[in-house]
């Protein structure tokens, strides 16, 4: 039964606020690169394929190290507070280093280091939610965390779009706006690291074996064993397939700001466009979490799958209209793009919080929760960033003959501008539509996979409820 108590979130509000801030800064960090793509092309001479490689290097580092962060949390190698603090301090230093970088080699090294530390966020955050929030409220908790990351990403995108390409007089010299934004993110990260250390419980080892201190030498062997064990679940495999295919278009959309410039929108119009869809970006995941929780109460085996099908099925034509139809039909008329993007983010963001993450928590052994979550996210990030943004750059240059240029869009010759626009347009269309169709097919498979694993999923959910905190009459009993 869907009761008022099942809609509540944990009462440890200071810790929740700190986690939300961490997610917001993570969102800002991840959005920075995509928002600055055109600036990097103009100022540093980077082509689309080179920009894709920069994104790929960071993602490969995240994918390789994320399971280690999860393993350290599960085994009690270090407390969650210590791991979180170390990860955030790493972001801060990497972002400060990026602000001073000028060569491609330096930028690649800095983004690789940044990826190592960014890999800490997802396994630590999702395991924290799993141990703190009852299953009946997990969708809304993930929605809140996703909303925080969205706010950070939107703020960074708007700042870079409006001021990233300008120069600011400082101490007798001049500095690019995007470099100042990097320094600002670094300073916020340092403050956040201090907040995590002060607010999070020091004795929280984050795992089920807090008394053990195993050697890191055996980490990947144990992580691989846990993955093989979980891979026997059909539900687990379907969720992994969905994540791998569904993440590719979101990575590809790192080129969307660059695409909008080619359509003919000014920096001010792109900021209006970005600001106009703040509400659906922030609320979409929260609405999806609420709908997913409600649907799972109404139909435990099919409810979340239906929510996911609706979200992906509506998102495909809405994004395709912006990329293919509107530029030719209406050109640089802002309001149809705003309306279409508003509807897109209102529904397309339902899936992670409302469908995938809650179902995934049911299928995962609590003793290996953080490391298995890390494996899932690492594989999704790996494929998304090998076949997302890098492949958009590859297709644009090598299949559709995009011509790299240091000229701004406004200063390009008309023929070059039309040619580059078409190359970027069709590359984006291919790398969003095709993976999302595959993602829709994978989500449809949840009807069958959840039915096949129904008894096991129910038993796993009961085990999770037994391990989660909550006195009689509190959150633990509400979940039951």
C-alpha positions, 0 to 999 in steps of 0.5 A, spaced: 500 500 500 502 506 498 502 510 504 504 517 507 510 514 511 512 510 504 513 517 501 518 520 506 525 520 506 531 519 511 531 523 517 538 525 516 537 531 513 545 534 514 548 528 510 542 528 505 544 536 504 551 534 503 550 528 498 546 533 494 551 538 494 556 533 492 552 531 486 551 538 484 558 539 483 559 532 480 554 535 475 558 541 474 564 538 473 561 533 467 557 538 464 563 543 463 567 539 457 561 539 453 559 546 454 566 548 452 567 544 446 566 550 441 570 554 445 576 549 445 575 548 438 576 556 437 581 557 443 585 551 443 585 548 436 581 542 437 577 538 432 571 534 434 574 528 434 580 531 438 574 533 443 571 526 443 578 523 445 578 528 451 571 526 453 573 518 452 580 519 456 576 521 462 571 516 461 576 510 461 579 512 467 572 513 471 570 506 468 577 503 470 577 505 477 570 506 479 569 498 481 575 499 486 572 505 489 566 500 490 570 495 492 573 499 498 567 501 500 564 494 500 570 491 504 571 496 509 578 498 506 576 505 508 570 509 511 565 512 506 567 519 509 574 518 507 573 515 500 568 521 499 573 526 501 579 523 497 574 523 491 572 530 492 579 533 493 581 529 487 576 533 483 578 540 486 585 539 484 584 536 477 579 542 476 584 547 478 590 544 474 585 544 468 584 551 469 592 552 467 592 547 462 593 549 454 596 543 451 592 537 448 597 533 452 596 536 459 588 536 458 588 529 457 592 527 463 588 532 467 582 529 465 584 522 466 586 524 473 579 527 474 576 521 471 579 517 477 576 521 482 569 522 479 569 514 479 568 515 487 561 518 486 556 513 483 558 507 487 558 511 494 552 515 493 548 509 490 550 504 496 549 510 501 542 510 498 541 503 498 543 503 506 539 509 508 532 509 504 527 504 504 525 500 497 518 504 497 522 511 497 528 509 493 526 512 486 524 519 490 531 519 493 535 517 486 530 523 483 533 528 488 540 526 487 539 526 479 536 533 480 542 536 484 546 533 479 542 537 473 542 543 477 550 543 477 550 541 470 545 547 468 549 552 472 555 551 469 553 550 462 549 557 462 556 560 465 560 557 460 555 559 454 555 566 456 562 568 459 566 562 457 569 565 451 570 572 453 577 574 457 577 577 464 582 582 466 585 580 472 592 582 476 594 586 470 593 580 465 587 577 462 584 570 463 579 566 459 572 566 462 572 558 462 578 558 466 575 562 471 569 557 472 574 551 472 577 555 478 570 556 481 568 549 481 575 547 484 574 552 490 567 549 491 569 542 491 574 544 496 568 546 501 564 540 499 570 536 501 570 539 508 563 539 509 563 531 507 568 530 513 565 534 518 558 531 517 558 524 515 559 519 520 566 517 521 565 510 523 561 508 517 565 503 513 560 503 508 561 496 507 558 489 510 565 487 513 568 493 516 573 489 520 577 486 515 582 490 511 584 486 505 589 487 500 588 491 494 592 486 490 585 482 490 580 487 489 579 486 481 579 478 482 573 479 488 570 484 483 570 480 477 567 474 482 561 478 484 560 480 477 560 473 474 555 471 480 550 476 479 550 475 471 546 469 472 540 473 473 536 475 467 534 481 470 541 484 472 543 482 464 537 486 462 538 492 466 546 492 464 543 492 456 539 498 458 544 502 461 549 501 456 545 502 450 541 508 453 547 512 456 550 513 449 545 518 446 546 522 453 554 522 451 553 524 444 549 530 446 555 533 449 555 536 442 548 539 442 551 546 445 555 546 439 550 544 434 545 550 437 550 555 435 551 552 428 543 552 427 544 560 428 542 561 436 546 566 439 550 565 446 544 569 449 539 565 446 542 559 448 542 561 455 535 562 454 534 555 451 538 552 457 534 556 463 527 555 460 528 547 461 531 548 468 524 546 471 523 539 467 531 537 467 530 538 475 523 535 476 523 530 471 528 525 475 523 526 481 517 525 477 520 519 474 522 516 481 515 518 484 511 515 478 516 509 478 515 507 486 507 508 485 507 504 478 511 498 482 506 498 488 500 498 483 504 492 479 510 490 482 512 486 476 511 490 470 510 497 473 517 500 472 518 497 466 512 501 463 514 507 466 521 506 462 518 504 456 513 511 456 519 515 457 524 512 452 518 512 447 516 519 448 524 521 448 526 519 441 521 523 437 522 529 441 530 529 440 529 527 433 525 533 431 530 538 434 536 535 431 533 534 424 526 537 423 526 544 426 533 546 423 530 546 416 523 547 417 523 553 422 530 555 422 533 559 428 526 560 431 527 559 439 520 557 442 519 551 438 526 548 440 524 550 448 517 547 448 520 540 445 526 540 449 521 542 455 517 536 454 523 531 452 526 532 459 520 532 462 519 525 460 526 522 458 529 523 465 524 518 468 528 512 467 534 512 472 531 514 478 524 511 477 526 504 473 533 502 473 536 504 479 531 501 484 530 495 480 538 494 480 538 495 488 533 489 488 537 484 484 544 486 488 547 482 494 547 487 499 554 485 501 557 487 494 552 492 493 557 498 492 562 494 487 556 491 483 553 498 482 560 501 480 561 495 475 554 497 472 556 504 472 563 503 469 560 499 463 555 504 462 560 510 462 565 506 458 560 504 452 557 511 452 563 515 452 566 510 447 560 510 442 557 517 444 561 523 444 567 520 441 563 517 435 559 523 434 566 527 432 568 521 428 562 520 424 562 528 423 569 528 421 570 522 417 563 520 414 560 527 413 567 531 412 566 536 418 572 541 417 575 543 423 576 551 424 578 556 429 573 561 426 567 562 430 560 560 427 558 567 425 565 568 422 565 562 417 563 562 410 556 560 409 558 554 405 563 552 410 557 553 415 552 549 412 557 543 410 559 543 418 552 544 420 550 538 416 555 533 418 554 535 425 546 534 425 546 527 422 552 525 426 548 527 432 541 524 429 545 517 428 548 517 435 541 518 439 536 515 435 539 508 434 542 507 441 535 509 444 531 504 439 535 499 442 534 501 449 527 501 448 527 494 446 532 492 452 527 496 457 521 492 454 525 486 456 524 488 463 517 485 463 520 478 461 526 478 466 523 481 472 517 475 471 523 470 470 527 473 476 520 475 480 521 470 486 529 471 487 527 479 486 522 479 492 527 475 496 533 480 495 528 485 496 526 482 503 533 481 505 535 488 503 529 491 508 532 486 514 539 490 513 536 497 512 536 501 519 529 503 521 526 502 528 519 499 529 514 504 526 520 508 522 522 507 515 524 500 516 517 498 517 514 502 512 518 499 507 515 492 509 
